[in-house]
Amino acid sequence: MTGRAVTRVLVVDDQTVVREGIVMLLGLLPGIEVVGAAADGEEAVALVARHRPDVVLMDLRMPRCDGVEATRRIRAGYPGTEVVVLTTYADDESLFPALRAGARGYLTKDAGGEEIARAIADVRSGAAGLSPQVQLRLLERLSGEAAGVAGVAGPVPSGEPVGVSSAVPSGEPPDGLTAREAEVLGLIAEGLSNTEIARRLYVGPATVKTHINNLFAKTGVRDRAQAVAYAFRHGITGSPQ
């Protein structure tokens, strides 16, 4: 016995072959137990009530009750169960309603087993389980909103990027962040994983994790999605590519 905590997962997808494939994939991942599988949102809510899983992997476009409504009902009735969306779609009309309904993770179906396992672990630990593409889309959305606000507020002073807070002195990270912590924050906003950040900075993953813990504590953000928003507000990340 390793003593590893087991995460109990419910799979929801209206396509039988996809649903069975996800169940099979999860069965190969250590520390994960599939407690059920549902073909639509109505069945998902019923199975959550019966099994009380730790995490639901939720498709979005399904008959009877779609994934957004099912997520809303699950999060309202069973707050101990987290929801990770696993869908073909990453458009705004799918992404933002799901996040507003209470999903803490969002992946597309080209995600591999390692990425799915990481998202499940992230939401269980209280973080957000977002794919790099979704983090980038959130950043783009924030960029557009901030640019719109700047446009309404009036002209931006010469040399100051649109949407970047002017309250932060140039070259000095906010909230007591060190230069390295700010650099790590910027890489999070670019959508890099901890492993990718470690490779970029030529440090170990444990060092990256320490920087992230420190910068989360200093800035008051709770997860990577909030970190992306914080980074953009304070000009710690470049423009989306």
C-alpha positions in Angstrom: 0.0 0.0 0.0 1.4 3.4 -0.9 -1.1 5.5 1.1 -1.9 7.6 -2.0 -5.3 9.3 -1.6 -7.7 8.1 -4.3 -9.7 10.6 -6.3 -13.2 9.4 -7.1 -14.3 10.5 -10.6 -17.6 10.5 -12.5 -17.4 10.7 -16.3 -20.2 12.4 -18.3 -20.4 12.3 -22.1 -23.3 11.5 -24.4 -21.2 9.6 -27.0 -20.8 6.0 -25.9 -17.4 5.4 -27.5 -16.0 8.6 -26.1 -17.4 8.0 -22.6 -16.0 4.4 -22.5 -12.7 5.6 -23.9 -12.3 8.2 -21.1 -13.3 5.6 -18.5 -10.7 3.2 -19.8 -8.0 6.0 -19.9 -8.8 7.0 -16.3 -8.6 3.4 -15.2 -4.9 3.4 -16.2 -4.0 6.5 -14.2 -2.8 5.9 -10.6 -4.8 7.4 -7.7 -8.0 7.7 -9.7 -11.2 5.6 -9.3 -14.0 5.9 -11.8 -17.3 5.6 -9.8 -19.7 5.9 -12.6 -20.5 7.2 -16.1 -23.4 9.3 -17.3 -24.8 9.9 -20.8 -26.3 13.3 -20.1 -26.6 16.1 -17.5 -29.7 14.7 -15.8 -28.1 11.3 -15.2 -24.9 13.1 -14.1 -26.7 15.0 -11.3 -28.4 11.8 -10.2 -25.1 9.9 -10.1 -23.4 12.7 -8.1 -26.2 12.4 -5.6 -25.7 8.7 -5.3 -21.9 8.4 -5.4 -20.7 11.9 -4.2 -17.5 11.8 -6.4 -14.6 14.2 -5.8 -14.5 15.3 -9.5 -16.8 15.2 -12.5 -15.4 15.2 -16.0 -18.2 17.0 -17.8 -19.0 17.1 -21.5 -21.0 20.3 -22.5 -23.3 19.6 -25.5 -25.6 16.8 -24.4 -29.4 16.1 -24.7 -32.0 16.6 -21.9 -29.6 18.6 -19.7 -26.4 20.2 -21.1 -23.1 20.4 -19.2 -23.5 24.0 -18.1 -26.8 23.4 -16.4 -25.6 20.1 -14.9 -22.5 21.9 -13.6 -24.6 24.6 -12.0 -26.9 22.1 -10.3 -24.0 19.9 -9.1 -22.1 22.9 -7.7 -25.2 24.3 -6.0 -26.3 21.0 -4.5 -23.0 19.2 -3.9 -20.2 21.8 -3.3 -17.8 19.1 -2.3 -17.7 17.9 -5.9 -15.6 19.8 -8.4 -16.3 19.9 -12.1 -13.7 19.7 -14.9 -15.1 20.3 -18.4 -13.8 18.0 -21.0 -15.2 19.0 -24.4 -14.5 19.5 -28.1 -15.3 23.2 -27.9 -13.1 26.0 -26.6 -15.1 29.0 -28.0 -16.3 31.8 -25.8 -19.9 30.6 -25.9 -18.9 27.3 -24.3 -16.0 28.4 -22.1 -17.3 31.3 -20.1 -20.8 30.0 -19.3 -19.2 26.8 -18.0 -16.8 28.7 -15.8 -19.6 31.0 -14.5 -21.6 27.8 -13.7 -18.9 26.7 -11.3 -16.5 24.6 -13.4 -13.0 24.8 -11.9 -11.3 23.1 -14.8 -11.6 23.2 -18.6 -9.9 20.9 -21.1 -10.4 20.1 -24.7 -10.7 16.4 -25.8 -7.2 16.5 -27.4 -5.8 16.5 -23.8 -3.7 13.5 -22.9 -3.9 11.4 -19.8 -1.2 13.4 -18.0 -3.0 16.7 -18.6 -6.3 15.2 -17.5 -4.7 13.8 -14.3 -3.1 17.2 -13.6 -6.4 19.0 -14.0 -8.1 16.6 -11.6 -5.3 17.0 -9.1 -5.4 20.8 -9.4 -9.1 21.2 -8.8 -8.9 18.8 -5.8 -6.2 21.0 -4.3 -8.3 24.1 -4.7 -6.6 25.4 -7.9 -7.9 25.7 -11.4 -7.4 22.9 -13.9 -7.2 24.9 -17.1 -5.4 23.9 -20.3 -2.7 26.3 -21.5 -5.0 27.2 -24.5 -7.8 28.1 -22.1 -5.5 30.2 -19.9 -4.5 32.1 -23.0 -8.1 32.6 -24.1 -8.9 34.1 -20.6 -5.9 36.4 -21.0 -7.1 37.5 -24.4 -10.6 38.2 -23.0 -9.1 40.2 -20.1 -7.0 42.1 -22.6 -10.0 43.0 -24.7 -12.0 44.1 -21.7 -9.2 46.2 -20.3 -8.5 47.8 -23.6 -12.2 48.7 -23.8 -12.2 50.2 -20.4 -9.1 52.2 -21.3 -10.8 53.4 -24.4 -13.8 54.7 -22.5 -11.7 56.2 -19.8 -9.7 58.3 -22.3 -6.3 58.3 -24.0 -3.5 56.3 -22.5 -0.4 58.3 -21.6 2.4 58.1 -24.2 4.5 55.0 -23.9 2.1 53.1 -21.6 0.6 49.9 -23.0 -3.2 49.8 -23.2 -4.8 47.8 -20.3 -1.7 47.9 -18.1 -2.1 49.5 -14.6 -0.3 52.8 -14.3 -0.3 52.4 -10.5 2.6 50.0 -10.7 6.0 51.7 -11.0 7.9 50.5 -14.1 10.4 47.7 -13.3 9.1 47.3 -9.7 6.8 44.2 -9.2 3.7 44.9 -7.1 2.9 43.5 -3.7 6.4 42.7 -2.7 7.0 40.2 -5.5 10.6 39.5 -6.2 11.8 39.8 -9.8 12.0 36.0 -10.1 8.4 35.6 -8.7 7.2 38.1 -11.2 8.9 36.2 -14.0 7.3 33.0 -12.9 3.9 34.8 -12.8 4.4 36.0 -16.3 5.1 32.5 -17.5 2.0 31.2 -15.8 0.1 33.9 -17.7 1.6 32.6 -20.9 0.0 29.2 -20.1 3.2 27.3 -19.2 3.0 24.4 -16.8 5.3 24.1 -13.7 7.5 21.7 -15.7 7.7 24.0 -18.6 8.5 26.9 -16.4 11.3 24.9 -14.7 12.8 24.1 -18.1 12.5 27.8 -19.3 14.3 29.1 -16.1 16.7 26.2 -15.8 15.6 25.4 -12.2 14.0 22.4 -10.6 10.2 21.9 -10.4 10.4 22.2 -6.6 11.9 25.7 -6.9 9.1 26.7 -9.3 6.5 25.4 -6.8 8.1 27.4 -4.0 8.0 30.6 -6.2 4.3 30.0 -7.0 3.4 29.4 -3.4 5.1 32.6 -2.4 3.6 34.7 -5.2 0.1 33.3 -4.5 0.5 34.3 -0.8 1.7 37.8 -1.6 -0.9 38.6 -4.3 -3.8 36.8 -2.7 -4.8 34.8 -5.8 -6.2 31.4 -5.2 -5.4 29.6 -8.5 -3.8 30.0 -11.9 -6.8 31.6 -13.5 -6.7 34.4 -11.0 -3.0 34.6 -11.4 -3.4 35.2 -15.1 -5.9 38.0 -14.4 -3.6 39.5 -11.8 -0.6 39.3 -14.2 -2.4 41.2 -16.9 -3.8 43.9 -14.6 -0.2 44.7 -13.4 1.5 44.4 -16.8 3.5 41.4 -15.8 2.7 39.5 -19.0 3.2 40.4 -22.6 0.4 40.6 -25.2 -1.2 37.3 -26.3 0.5 35.8 -29.3 
